[in-house]
């Protein structure tokens, strides 16, 4: 989440000077000074990603390297998904829990032949490292924060493969969704992965921070790439119903409540938070994250009060006017019995309660959406 520049000296990514030169609106975000939008504007950037190709600087994300004989076992213990089930060259999405079973962070886990890499949210980088370090002594492995050495760009959009392929000899068509390869991009050693946070095809490039400018310039020089900021990254991910830590999920929510039960492999053996999740399943899950829309044009923002059957039910977790759909969309938690498509509830906007309706996520699908 955004933090005040007065309370913390903001970090800068290796692309900071490029963003400033392009006229980006820079804002404090997760301890970094980041571009929220460029002069083209959020809607234009959003549409560029949906229709062609956008380039995001996501170098603020944190990367941890785990090496040693029990690297896989360690990461599997501090996350909910089953790292042992990953093949070399494969990635999965996961959550990091505390002993209460609530979410400390969500993350990506990459399995290499000789190491495991965890990619965590920038706002949680130091917290996550301290949290998982508490149990590292039980495992024969090393844990290193390499975030400051790595630059990370996300190239997202339907023509991303066409744009990137001339810059690398790696056959991008062989990199399946949630897989990665190691290769050269414009002469720069890089990890080329295919995960994405926008609902479009695309690639993430991890490479040395010292190579930031030449990599950016090589991608932009293709002529088909629009620089894109955090503003449209948020609208793109919400249209796809993808969770944002600090909004849709946090340390008050469990993955079972957040619709992320598919990330929880209870049969893999013990892991941090497992007993709390087993107990919650036995008791019954009290609430669930839902997507909604409203018929009124005034759209709900994060933090607006939510009411179901006249009773408070938390607050709006995420909310925007969808650029692709032209309607208000958002997320909130409702009692489990009410968390089904078509349920009506209310959201308070500027002192007035307006009707909202639960809809199925994702909100946006190519060719078939609300």
Secondary structure, DSSP 8 states (H G I E B T S, - for coil): ----TTTS--B--TTHHHHHHTT-EEEEETTEEEEEE-TT-HHHHHHHHHHS-EEEE-TTSEEEEEESTTHHHHHHHHSSS-GGG--TTEEEEEEEE-TTSBEEEEEEEEE-SS-EEEEE-GGGHHHHHHHHHTTGGGSS-EEEE-GGGEEEEEEESTTHHHHHHTT-SS-GGG--TTBEEEEEETTEEEEEE---SSSS-EEEEEEEGGGHHHHHHHHHTTS--EEE-HHHHHHHHHHTT---BTTTB-TT-BTTTTT-GGG--GGG---TTHHHHHHHHHH---EEEEEEEESSSS---TT-EEEETTEEEEE-SEEEE-TTTSSEEEEEEEEGGG-STT-EEEEEETTEEEEEEEE-S-S--TT---
